[in-house]
Amino acid sequence: MDHSNYTVEPMISAKSIAARCETLAGEISDYFHDTDKLIVVGLLRGSFVFIADLARELSLPCEVDFLETSSYGNGTESSREVRILKDLRGEIEGRDVLVIEDIVDTGHTLHHVKRLLESRNPARLKVCALLDKPSRREVDISADWIGFEIPDEFVVGYGIDYAQRNRNLDHIGKVVFK
């Protein structure tokens, strides 16, 4: 794949993301204030940077686990077919769970993941997404906490990739094809 056919224009700065993480963590900590241990479930791979930053800001005891799903492959369009590539290691029955997602786009991945996790009977199940693209929604679902609402742009950075590139950017950028 030729990676010289696009550029990345900054959309959301590292400083804005850090400030929003702090605010979200405060709201989440307030909501789950009475939990004995929150299970933070990160959806790999796009949310790994967000998970790390958000978890460090939480003022409650938490455990981190991961689910890996696939619906994009190396393309820019969702296949709408969600596959679980890596399941949770721990049990969530009767526990408080916070799912961390990078982007809620069509909603298919989040819908599938929520259904899967709800079938395991958590005490509470909430979702925090770094980015939300409501204009792309095909499934009636939304996150409980959203970092930023963005227009229908293909974005990278802060853990989010295009064909496994650009995850290491400290900001969110819009992919512009040449």
Secondary structure, 3 states (H helix, E strand, C coil): CCHHHEEEEEEECHHHHHHHHHHHHHHHHHHCCCCCCEEEEEEECCCHHHHHHHHHHCCCCEEEEEEEEECCCCCCCCCCCCEEEECCCCCCCCCEEEEEEEEECCCHHHHHHHHHHHCCCCCEEEEEEEEECHHHCCCCCCCCEEEEECCCCCEEECCECECCECCCCCCEEEEEEC
